Amino acid sequence: MKVLVTVKRVIDYNVKVRVKSDNSDVDLANVKMALNPFCEIAVEEAVRLKEAGTASEVVVVSIGPKACEEQIRTALALGADRGIRIDTDESPESLSVAKLLAKVIDEEKPELIIMGKQAIDTDNNQTGQMLAALLDMPQGTFASEVKIEDGKANVTREVDGGLQTVALNLPAIVTTDLRLNEPRYASLPNIMKAKRKPLDVKTPADLGVELKAHTKLLKVAPPAERQAGIKVGSVDELVEKLKNEAKVI
């Protein structure tokens, strides 16, 4: 069984995000970039399926400039077999990403597609669902457990009311939640081996996809600063402020 995993280059989650002075976008100058945490979970799940003998090949796909090959190589060091980069200097929106991935999937014919449920930069949580609609494939989103049995993917999903388990006929699309697994660290020997693993580069034109923008970024602003609290001298004063100032009692 071939498994295809999507990965995205994002700002490292440990970095404090800065906004440009003109509020046009996030400042990426000299910022540490990393593999999107949800994508890392997706890679780990695919590698575990391979180690269990369920999957025979793990292919990782990323969309972006040459710099995102660093994140593809990271996924290869974690255990993926080969990588594909779709070359573009733009930041395509979710629908364009889904269209590009649909073309790659048509070529690769994987039995299982595993994606992070969302990227921590745009936070859209859209691409997996859009891809499933374009390909008319069953989908299991927010997965906290995935089992492949009898040609089906049994996916336990995290929903508002608790957990829901769905059985998906393969090929299928799964998007990962935080509790699916704990990603491993890449060892130095595997990092060196990853440099020799195949990595193909395609363009949107090669895939017959024209990137179109359906949305426009108007402004980026940091969240409002939290105001400092105040100290009160007694319970009576606290009650008075809650009643007359905060008006919560």
Secondary structure as UniProt FT lines:
FT   STRAND          2..6
FT   STRAND          9..11
FT   TURN            13..14
FT   TURN            21..22
FT   TURN            29..30
FT   STRAND          33..35
FT   HELIX           37..51
FT   TURN            52..53
FT   STRAND          57..64
FT   HELIX           66..68
FT   HELIX           69..77
FT   TURN            78..79
FT   STRAND          82..87
FT   HELIX           94..108
FT   STRAND          112..116
FT   TURN            120..122
FT   HELIX           127..135
FT   STRAND          139..149
FT   TURN            150..151
FT   STRAND          152..159
FT   TURN            160..161
FT   STRAND          162..169
FT   STRAND          172..176
FT   HELIX           178..180
FT   HELIX           188..194
FT   TURN            195..196
FT   STRAND          199..202
FT   TURN            204..208
FT   HELIX           235..244
//
